[in-house]
Amino acid sequence: MGGLFVLLLLMCRGLAAADRKLTVAEKLREDADLSQFLALLERNVVANTSLHYRQMTLFAPTNEAFQRYSGDMDDSLVLYHISNLATTLTNLDYAISSELDGNPPLWVTRRRDTMHDDIYVNNAKVYVTRSYQAFNKNNKRQVLHVIDQVLQPLQPLGPGSISSPVYNPTADQFLEQSDVFNIGQHRLRSFRQKVNQLQKSKVFKAEGKHTFFIPVDEGFKPTTRSDLIDEKVIDGHVIPQHVLFTHARELTTIVRANIPVKNGVVHLIQRPLMVVDTTVIDFLKEKEDGPLCKFYEVIMDLGANNQFLNELTLAKDITLFAPSNEAWADHSVQNIIRNSQKLKEILSLHLVRERLPMDAIIHNNMNQIYQAPTALARKYLYFNVLTHGQNQTLTVEGGGVNASVTQPNIAATNGFVHIIDRVLGVPYTTVFEKLKTDPMLNITYNLGKRQMFNQQLNDMENRYTYFVPRDHAWLKFQLRHPSAYGSLFKEDFGYFTKQILERHLIRAGRSYTVSDLKLLANETHPFVLPTSRDPLRLRVKESDKNYYVEWNGHWIHVFRPDVECTNGIIHVIDEPFILESDIRVTGTAANIHNLHTLFLIFLSFCFVRLLEY
């Protein structure tokens, strides 16, 4: 009997242990993805003791984060990942004190969009679904947050480097004593001298949460650049009341990012902001390993006397959309570089002969899609502004390629440079992928989902020429024919929708540019293009640098000609190819559908009354 009692007691204890929630320490040991953080924690006496006896919050980088980390890995690093308060994601304020010497803050950023909230601690993103909280064996609440980067504090150079190191410095203290901090080979003496000379140190001492941009000494060449810095320029290097880390925001050209200080974050930048003393071409060749050095190499490969180089050198008002170094590494781009004639055209596609700062582009884009003529004849750039919460991203399309502006508004004496993430004019998407991702073509893409019409557009065996009505064209059609427009999206009428789209699509052994069509189909002689529906008879004309196609007796504006794709060409048009008979068919079908629905409702009503009877 006694043995049975002991067995029952052990079973009860086992069940209780199984039901007990794991402590944070046990959770760390259980998660193999956090083993490197746990090892670092256990090597530090203070951190290890706190884990067992104190309230705390831990920000634990994954093993992959440690593998990417190239900074110092002494035992004190773990203290920068710990706070002595147990703070859940909901309760995280804009900053939380760490346990590192001087208690430097960890800065919290919440980046909101329509789908979800992203949370960052300094430059590390929090995996929100992996956060965990529990009580330790000393009944103290503890919280664990898993992050994707190792948090890197600002540290002195090392023992013996200075007699009394400054821990948790303000931006002003960092600037004044930058030579004793571990920031690599960068020196900040030139900017520090200007700040002191203009008595602007209070800007960097300001309490609160700010973002500071400090140019390195190399950016003060030529030395006359220093003379252009005044009080307003100094003020322009500070974003007050906002702490911006690069992972959570796109920022300007930075040579060393995300240096945390007591009153915010410091980014070391290549050259002073708001100082305009170079031409566009001077900026391109200013630094051998600069952000646009590959672009400059490509330009120079055409020879010292090439027309594009001459225009960059001599023009007074230009805007250059310059592909980043990474953009030129793409395989398809490398093939184009070998074709000098094609390369000349592509370079010209990146140049606009007027000054276009980003705010002017956004203003011009408010009520309509803004387009700007390029240095390549009859080719335009088309702009779109994407909004994510409080952030705006400018995109530009040229020659079928959609690129994002990663660094806008680099001012020069003769214009502006905007750095983009792709080379324009070198297609990298199929007709299907372009249709799916272009914000101007959403409606046609959604109509093409009917009866899987879109799927053929990924085929690389054929070449397509697709006349695609832009969203604005469909909305105009909706105003004139609301019932017919509505019918196009109904599942029952997918066959009619497919027939209409078939009239817009030519599948052949080649694709046709607008110039090709103009040669084949001028204003007096139409050209017949085969479709899987009925032959497409078109005439083409050019007027005031715009193209028009005549279909069924009506001239339609080609809003964006020659959107190149890897398996064809899209021509974006301002009206769909729809006949009056199409409208009558869809309208009649809609009426039949409505009558059918009413009949079913009537039968249901009769059936209910019969049951009641």
Buried (B, 14 or more C-beta within 10 A) or exposed (E): EEEEEEEEEEEEEEEEEEEEEEBBBBBBBEBEBBBBBBEBBBEBEBBBEBBEEBBBBBBBBBEEBBEEBEEEEEBBBBBBBBBBEBBEBEEBEBBBBBBBBBBBBBBBBBBEEEEEEBBBBBBBBBBEEBBBBBBBEEEBBBBBBBBBBBBBBBBBEEEEEBEEBBBBBBBBBBBBBBEBBBBEEBBBEBBBBBBEEBEBBEBBBBEEBBBBBBBBBBBBEEEEBBEEBBEEBBEBBBBEEBBBBBBBBEBBBBBBBBBBBBBBBBBBBBBBBBBEBBBBBBBBBBBEEBBBBBBBBBBEEBEEEBEBBEBBEEBEEBBBBBBBBEBBEBEEBEEBBEEEEBBBBBBBBBBBBEBBBBEBBBEBBEEEBBBBBBBBEBBBBBBBBEEEEEEEBBBBBBBBBBBBBBBBBBBBEBBBBBBBBBBBBBBBBBBBBBBBEBEBBBBBBBBBEBBEBBEBBBBEEBBBBBBBBBBBBBEBBBEEBEBBBBBBBBEEBBEBBBBBBBBBBBBBEEBBBBBBBBEBBBBEEBBEBEBEBEEBEBBBBBEEEEBBBBBEEEBBBBBBBBBBBBBBBBBBBBBBBBEEEBBEBBBEBBEEBEEEEEEEEEEEEEEEEEEEE
